[in-house]
Amino acid sequence: MAWSEVTELNRLSGASVFMTFHRVEIARHGLRPLAFLAPGVKPPLVEALLNQLAKNGIR
């Protein structure tokens, strides 16, 4: 996936007694969104995505 295709990132966090997760959806120009779950309180993958979005000027 090229960052030039990305229009925005939507993130939903959820927590229960047993599990914490983040649902991440990457919206792209003219393509279906790419969605996935990242388990954990502060998953490194989510932090890396947010950093890349900031570097590429995507909100």
C-alpha positions, 0 to 999 in steps of 0.5 A: 500500500502506498501512503499516497493512496491513504485518505484517512485512518479511523480508529476504535478502541475497546476494553473489557475485563479480559481484553483490550483492542484497537480496530484500525481502518485505513481509507484509500482513494477509490479502494475498499478500506483496509481494516484490522484488529490490534490487541493490547493496551498500546500496540506498537503497530497502531503507534507506527501507523499514527507516526507514518500518517503524521509524516505523510500529512494525513489526518 
